[in-house]
Amino acid sequence: MSKRLVRLGLTICMDLLVLAAIVATGGLVIRFFGALASSTVGELLRPITDAVRLPLGLGGIKTPYGGVFDLDAAATVAAALFVEWVLAGVRRRS
């Protein structure tokens, strides 16, 4: 496989990881605000954000806004961005 294809594959993986982090962050914000989570838009978006979130079983922390700070979503964002950073280093050296 040529260097160019390897770099392209790494770039696509990195872009998908950033997209996953953005979606997980959206879910984190939706759950953080209870009113937003119970709205029609929140109920429509939650299944999409749940598909990206890693089921780590970390639970959540209640917020003063009637929602929950979802630790699974936060860990998903951190993991996705860490792996993306590692892939960026691999791509730079290839």
DSSP file with accessible surface (Angstrom, degrees, kcal/mol):
  #  RESIDUE AA STRUCTURE BP1 BP2  ACC     N-H-->O    O-->H-N    N-H-->O    O-->H-N    TCO  KAPPA ALPHA  PHI   PSI    X-CA   Y-CA   Z-CA
    1    1 A M              0   0  192      0, 0.0     2,-0.0     0, 0.0     5,-0.0   0.000 360.0 360.0 360.0 138.9    0.0    0.0    0.0
    2    2 A S     >  -     0   0   63      1,-0.1     4,-1.8     4,-0.0     3,-0.2  -0.307 360.0-115.7 -76.7 159.7    1.4    3.4   -0.9
    3    3 A K  H  > S+     0   0  149      1,-0.2     4,-2.5     2,-0.2     5,-0.2   0.860 114.8  58.4 -59.4 -36.5    2.2    6.1    1.7
    4    4 A R  H  > S+     0   0  210      1,-0.2     4,-2.2     2,-0.2    -1,-0.2   0.895 105.7  47.3 -64.3 -41.5   -0.5    8.3    0.3
    5    5 A L  H  > S+     0   0   96      2,-0.2     4,-2.6    -3,-0.2    -1,-0.2   0.871 111.0  52.2 -67.9 -37.0   -3.3    5.7    0.9
    6    6 A V  H  X S+     0   0   58     -4,-1.8     4,-2.5     2,-0.2    -2,-0.2   0.941 111.0  46.9 -63.6 -45.2   -2.1    5.1    4.4
    7    7 A R  H  X S+     0   0   97     -4,-2.5     4,-2.4     2,-0.2    -2,-0.2   0.899 111.9  51.2 -63.9 -38.3   -2.2    8.8    5.2
    8    8 A L  H  X S+     0   0   97     -4,-2.2     4,-2.4     2,-0.2    -2,-0.2   0.928 110.5  48.7 -65.1 -43.7   -5.6    9.1    3.6
    9    9 A G  H  X S+     0   0   35     -4,-2.6     4,-2.3     1,-0.2    -2,-0.2   0.909 111.9  48.7 -62.4 -42.1   -6.9    6.2    5.7
   10   10 A L  H  X S+     0   0   27     -4,-2.5     4,-2.6     2,-0.2    -1,-0.2   0.906 110.5  51.5 -64.6 -39.5   -5.4    7.8    8.9
   11   11 A T  H  X S+     0   0   38     -4,-2.4     4,-2.6     2,-0.2    -2,-0.2   0.914 109.6  49.4 -64.3 -41.5   -7.0   11.1    8.0
   12   12 A I  H  X S+     0   0   85     -4,-2.4     4,-2.4     2,-0.2    -1,-0.2   0.932 111.9  48.5 -63.7 -44.3  -10.4    9.5    7.5
   13   13 A C  H  X S+     0   0   64     -4,-2.3     4,-2.2     1,-0.2    -2,-0.2   0.916 111.8  49.9 -60.8 -42.6  -10.1    7.7   10.9
   14   14 A M  H  X S+     0   0    9     -4,-2.6     4,-2.2     1,-0.2    -2,-0.2   0.917 110.3  49.9 -63.2 -42.4   -9.1   10.9   12.6
   15   15 A D  H  X S+     0   0  101     -4,-2.6     4,-2.4     1,-0.2    -1,-0.2   0.902 110.3  50.3 -63.9 -40.4  -12.0   12.8   11.0
   16   16 A L  H  X S+     0   0  105     -4,-2.4     4,-2.5     2,-0.2    -1,-0.2   0.881 109.4  51.5 -65.9 -36.8  -14.5   10.1   12.2
   17   17 A L  H  X S+     0   0   42     -4,-2.2     4,-2.2     2,-0.2    -2,-0.2   0.903 110.1  48.4 -66.5 -39.8  -13.1   10.3   15.7
   18   18 A V  H  X S+     0   0   52     -4,-2.2     4,-2.3     2,-0.2    -2,-0.2   0.919 111.4  50.7 -66.1 -40.6  -13.5   14.0   15.8
   19   19 A L  H  X S+     0   0   99     -4,-2.4     4,-2.5     1,-0.2    -2,-0.2   0.922 109.6  50.4 -62.5 -42.1  -17.0   13.7   14.5
   20   20 A A  H  X S+     0   0   27     -4,-2.5     4,-2.6     1,-0.2    -1,-0.2   0.902 109.7  51.0 -62.1 -40.0  -17.7   11.1   17.2
   21   21 A A  H  X S+     0   0    5     -4,-2.2     4,-2.2     2,-0.2    -2,-0.2   0.899 109.8  50.1 -65.3 -37.8  -16.4   13.4   19.9
   22   22 A I  H  X S+     0   0  105     -4,-2.3     4,-2.2     2,-0.2    -2,-0.2   0.932 112.3  46.4 -66.2 -44.4  -18.6   16.3   18.6
   23   23 A V  H  X S+     0   0   39     -4,-2.5     4,-2.2     1,-0.2    -2,-0.2   0.921 112.8  49.8 -64.7 -42.2  -21.7   14.0   18.7
   24   24 A A  H  X S+     0   0    2     -4,-2.6     4,-2.1     1,-0.2    -1,-0.2   0.888 109.6  51.8 -64.5 -36.5  -20.8   12.8   22.2
   25   25 A T  H  X S+     0   0   58     -4,-2.2     4,-2.4     2,-0.2    -1,-0.2   0.898 107.1  53.4 -65.8 -39.1  -20.3   16.4   23.3
   26   26 A G  H  X S+     0   0   32     -4,-2.2     4,-2.5     1,-0.2    -2,-0.2   0.922 109.7  47.9 -59.8 -43.4  -23.7   17.2   22.0
   27   27 A G  H  X S+     0   0    0     -4,-2.2     4,-2.5     2,-0.2    -2,-0.2   0.874 108.9  54.5 -64.5 -36.4  -25.2   14.4   24.0
   28   28 A L  H  X S+     0   0   26     -4,-2.1     4,-1.8     2,-0.2    42,-0.2   0.926 110.4  45.6 -62.4 -43.8  -23.4   15.6   27.0
   29   29 A V  H  X S+     0   0   68     -4,-2.4     4,-1.5     2,-0.2    -2,-0.2   0.913 111.5  52.4 -67.0 -41.6  -24.9   19.1   26.7
   30   30 A I  H  < S+     0   0   13     -4,-2.5     7,-0.5     1,-0.2     3,-0.2   0.931 114.2  42.0 -61.1 -44.9  -28.4   17.7   26.1
   31   31 A R  H  < S+     0   0   33     -4,-2.5    37,-2.9     1,-0.2    -1,-0.2   0.793 106.0  64.5 -73.0 -27.7  -28.2   15.6   29.2
   32   32 A F  H  < S+     0   0   57     -4,-1.8     2,-0.7    35,-0.3    35,-0.6   0.879 101.7  52.4 -62.8 -39.3  -26.6   18.4   31.3
   33   33 A F  B  X S-A   66   0A  82     -4,-1.5     4,-2.2    -3,-0.2     3,-0.3  -0.881  73.6-160.1-102.9 110.8  -29.7   20.5   30.9
   34   34 A G  H  > S+     0   0   17     31,-1.1     4,-1.8    -2,-0.7    32,-0.2   0.855  90.4  54.4 -59.6 -38.0  -32.8   18.6   32.0
   35   35 A A  H  > S+     0   0   79     30,-0.6     4,-0.6     1,-0.2    -1,-0.2   0.893 109.9  47.6 -65.3 -37.0  -35.2   20.9   30.1
   36   36 A L  H >4 S+     0   0   68     -3,-0.3     3,-0.8     1,-0.2     6,-0.5   0.900 109.7  52.9 -69.8 -38.3  -33.3   20.3   26.9
   37   37 A A  H 3< S+     0   0   13     -4,-2.2    -2,-0.2    -7,-0.5    -1,-0.2   0.850 111.4  46.2 -66.4 -32.3  -33.2   16.6   27.4
   38   38 A S  H 3< S+     0   0   78     -4,-1.8    -1,-0.2    -5,-0.2    -2,-0.2   0.526  94.5  98.9 -90.3  -3.3  -36.9   16.4   27.9
   39   39 A S  S <X S-     0   0   39     -3,-0.8     4,-2.4    -4,-0.6     5,-0.2  -0.264  89.1-106.4 -75.8 168.6  -37.7   18.6   24.9
   40   40 A T  H  > S+     0   0  108      1,-0.2     4,-1.7     2,-0.2     5,-0.1   0.918 121.3  48.9 -62.1 -42.9  -38.7   17.2   21.5
   41   41 A V  H  > S+     0   0   89      1,-0.2     4,-2.3     2,-0.2    -1,-0.2   0.918 110.9  50.4 -64.6 -43.1  -35.4   18.0   20.0
   42   42 A G  H  > S+     0   0    0     -6,-0.5     4,-2.1     1,-0.2    -1,-0.2   0.903 109.6  50.3 -61.9 -41.2  -33.6   16.4   22.9
   43   43 A E  H  < S+     0   0  107     -4,-2.4    -1,-0.2     1,-0.2    -2,-0.2   0.816 112.1  48.5 -68.5 -29.6  -35.6   13.3   22.7
   44   44 A L  H  < S+     0   0  121     -4,-1.7     4,-0.4    -5,-0.2    -2,-0.2   0.858 116.1  41.9 -75.0 -36.7  -34.9   13.1   18.9
   45   45 A L  H  X S+     0   0   73     -4,-2.3     4,-2.3     1,-0.2     3,-0.4   0.744  95.9  77.5 -85.0 -24.3  -31.2   13.6   19.3
   46   46 A R  H  X S+     0   0   82     -4,-2.1     4,-2.6     1,-0.2     5,-0.2   0.889  91.4  52.2 -57.8 -43.1  -30.6   11.3   22.3
   47   47 A P  H  > S+     0   0   80      0, 0.0     4,-1.2     0, 0.0    -1,-0.2   0.892 110.5  50.1 -62.0 -32.8  -30.7    8.0   20.4
   48   48 A I  H  > S+     0   0  102     -4,-0.4     4,-0.7    -3,-0.4     3,-0.3   0.935 113.5  44.1 -68.7 -44.3  -28.1    9.3   18.0
   49   49 A T  H >X S+     0   0   10     -4,-2.3     4,-1.7     1,-0.2     3,-0.5   0.836 108.7  58.3 -71.4 -29.8  -25.8   10.4   20.8
   50   50 A D  H 3< S+     0   0   62     -4,-2.6    -1,-0.2    -5,-0.2    -2,-0.2   0.822  98.6  60.2 -66.5 -30.5  -26.3    7.2   22.6
   51   51 A A  H 3< S+     0   0   89     -4,-1.2    -1,-0.2    -3,-0.3    -2,-0.2   0.801 110.5  40.6 -67.3 -27.1  -25.1    5.3   19.6
   52   52 A V  H << S+     0   0   46     -4,-0.7    -2,-0.2    -3,-0.5    -1,-0.2   0.789  94.7  96.0 -90.9 -29.4  -21.7    7.0   19.8
   53   53 A R  S  < S-     0   0   65     -4,-1.7    20,-0.1     1,-0.1    19,-0.1  -0.365  76.9-123.5 -69.3 133.8  -21.3    7.0   23.6
   54   54 A L        -     0   0   77     18,-0.4     2,-1.9    -2,-0.1     3,-0.2  -0.620  18.8-129.2 -75.7 131.4  -19.3    4.1   25.1
   55   55 A P        +     0   0  120      0, 0.0    -1,-0.1     0, 0.0    -2,-0.0  -0.513  51.5 147.9 -82.9  79.8  -21.3    2.1   27.7
   56   56 A L        -     0   0   89     -2,-1.9    -2,-0.0     3,-0.1    -3,-0.0   0.625  55.2-128.4 -89.8 -15.3  -18.7    2.2   30.5
   57   57 A G        +     0   0   70     -3,-0.2    14,-0.0     2,-0.1    -3,-0.0   0.778  63.2 136.6  74.0  26.9  -21.1    2.2   33.3
   58   58 A L        -     0   0   96      1,-0.2     2,-0.2    12,-0.0    -1,-0.1   0.665  48.4-152.5 -80.3 -17.5  -19.6    5.3   35.0
   59   59 A G        -     0   0   42     11,-0.0    12,-1.6     2,-0.0    13,-0.8  -0.481  16.3 -87.5  83.5-150.8  -23.0    6.9   35.8
   60   60 A G  E     -B   70   0B  40     10,-0.2     2,-0.5    -2,-0.2    10,-0.2  -0.961  17.2-118.9-156.5 170.4  -23.5   10.6   36.1
   61   61 A I  E     -B   69   0B  98      8,-1.7     8,-3.6    -2,-0.3     2,-0.1  -0.978  35.6-117.4-119.4 126.9  -23.5   13.6   38.4
   62   62 A K  E     -B   68   0B 189     -2,-0.5     6,-0.2     6,-0.2   -30,-0.1  -0.372  29.9-148.9 -64.6 139.7  -26.7   15.5   39.0
   63   63 A T    >   -     0   0   19      4,-2.3     3,-1.2   -31,-0.1     4,-0.1  -0.714  24.1-117.3-106.1 160.4  -26.6   19.1   37.8
   64   64 A P  T 3  S+     0   0  120      0, 0.0   -31,-0.1     0, 0.0    -1,-0.1   0.521 110.0  69.9 -72.8  -0.9  -28.4   22.1   39.3
   65   65 A Y  T 3  S-     0   0  136    -33,-0.3   -31,-1.1     2,-0.0   -30,-0.6   0.194 121.0 -99.4-100.7  13.9  -30.1   22.5   35.9
   66   66 A G  B <  S+A   33   0A  65     -3,-1.2   -33,-0.1     1,-0.3     2,-0.1   0.598  93.5  92.0  82.0  11.5  -32.2   19.3   36.3
   67   67 A G  S    S-     0   0    8    -35,-0.6    -4,-2.3    -4,-0.1     2,-0.4  -0.335  71.9-105.1-119.4-159.1  -30.0   17.2   34.2
   68   68 A V  E     -B   62   0B  59    -37,-2.9     2,-0.9    -6,-0.2    -6,-0.2  -0.999  15.7-131.1-138.2 134.0  -27.0   14.8   34.6
   69   69 A F  E     -B   61   0B  65     -8,-3.6    -8,-1.7    -2,-0.4     2,-0.8  -0.797  34.6-140.1 -81.9 108.3  -23.4   15.2   33.7
   70   70 A D  E  >  -B   60   0B   8     -2,-0.9     4,-2.0   -42,-0.2   -10,-0.2  -0.611  18.8-170.1 -80.2 107.9  -22.9   12.0   31.8
   71   71 A L  H  > S+     0   0   53    -12,-1.6     4,-2.5    -2,-0.8     5,-0.2   0.818  85.9  58.3 -68.8 -29.9  -19.5   10.5   32.7
   72   72 A D  H  > S+     0   0   14    -13,-0.8     4,-2.1     2,-0.2   -18,-0.4   0.925 108.3  45.7 -63.9 -43.6  -19.7    7.9   30.0
   73   73 A A  H  > S+     0   0    1      2,-0.2     4,-2.4     1,-0.2    -2,-0.2   0.906 112.4  50.9 -66.1 -40.8  -20.1   10.7   27.4
   74   74 A A  H  X S+     0   0   29     -4,-2.0     4,-2.3     1,-0.2    -2,-0.2   0.918 111.5  47.6 -63.6 -41.5  -17.2   12.6   28.9
   75   75 A A  H  X S+     0   0   29     -4,-2.5     4,-2.8     2,-0.2    -1,-0.2   0.871 109.8  54.1 -66.9 -34.7  -15.0    9.6   28.9
   76   76 A T  H  X S+     0   0    7     -4,-2.1     4,-2.7     2,-0.2     5,-0.2   0.928 109.1  47.6 -64.1 -44.0  -16.0    8.9   25.3
   77   77 A V  H  X S+     0   0   23     -4,-2.4     4,-2.5     2,-0.2     5,-0.2   0.942 113.7  47.6 -62.0 -46.5  -15.0   12.4   24.2
   78   78 A A  H  X S+     0   0   61     -4,-2.3     4,-2.2     1,-0.2    -2,-0.2   0.927 114.2  46.4 -62.4 -43.6  -11.6   12.1   26.1
   79   79 A A  H  X S+     0   0   42     -4,-2.8     4,-2.6     2,-0.2     5,-0.2   0.922 112.6  49.5 -66.6 -43.4  -10.9    8.6   24.5
   80   80 A A  H  X S+     0   0    9     -4,-2.7     4,-2.3     1,-0.2    -2,-0.2   0.925 113.6  45.5 -63.1 -43.1  -11.8    9.7   21.0
   81   81 A L  H  X S+     0   0   79     -4,-2.5     4,-2.1    -5,-0.2    -1,-0.2   0.867 112.1  51.9 -71.3 -32.6   -9.7   12.8   21.2
   82   82 A F  H  X S+     0   0  124     -4,-2.2     4,-2.3    -5,-0.2    -2,-0.2   0.944 111.6  45.7 -66.5 -46.3   -6.7   10.9   22.7
   83   83 A V  H  X S+     0   0   65     -4,-2.6     4,-2.7     1,-0.2    -2,-0.2   0.901 111.8  52.9 -64.0 -38.1   -6.9    8.2   19.9
   84   84 A E  H  X S+     0   0   44     -4,-2.3     4,-2.0    -5,-0.2    -1,-0.2   0.912 108.4  50.4 -62.8 -39.5   -7.2   11.0   17.3
   85   85 A W  H  X S+     0   0  163     -4,-2.1     4,-1.8     2,-0.2    -2,-0.2   0.913 110.3  49.4 -64.7 -41.5   -4.1   12.7   18.8
   86   86 A V  H  X S+     0   0   62     -4,-2.3     4,-2.2     1,-0.2    -2,-0.2   0.928 110.8  49.7 -63.4 -44.5   -2.1    9.4   18.6
   87   87 A L  H  X S+     0   0   36     -4,-2.7     4,-2.9     1,-0.2    -1,-0.2   0.858 106.0  57.1 -64.3 -33.1   -3.2    8.8   15.0
   88   88 A A  H  X S+     0   0   21     -4,-2.0     4,-2.3     2,-0.2    -1,-0.2   0.907 107.4  48.1 -63.6 -39.9   -2.1   12.4   14.2
   89   89 A G  H  X S+     0   0   17     -4,-1.8     4,-1.5     2,-0.2    -2,-0.2   0.903 112.2  48.9 -66.0 -39.7    1.4   11.5   15.5
   90   90 A V  H  X S+     0   0   75     -4,-2.2     4,-0.8     1,-0.2    -2,-0.2   0.923 112.0  48.9 -64.0 -43.8    1.4    8.3   13.4
   91   91 A R  H >< S+     0   0   72     -4,-2.9     3,-0.7     1,-0.2    -2,-0.2   0.900 107.4  55.0 -64.1 -38.7    0.3   10.2   10.3
   92   92 A R  H 3< S+     0   0  170     -4,-2.3    -1,-0.2     1,-0.2    -2,-0.2   0.865 110.5  46.1 -63.6 -33.8    3.0   12.9   10.8
   93   93 A R  H 3<        0   0  228     -4,-1.5    -1,-0.2    -5,-0.1    -2,-0.2   0.580 360.0 360.0 -85.7 -11.0    5.7   10.2   10.9
   94   94 A S    <<        0   0   37     -4,-0.8   -91,-0.0    -3,-0.7    -3,-0.0  -0.424 360.0 360.0 -88.1 360.0    4.4    8.3    7.8
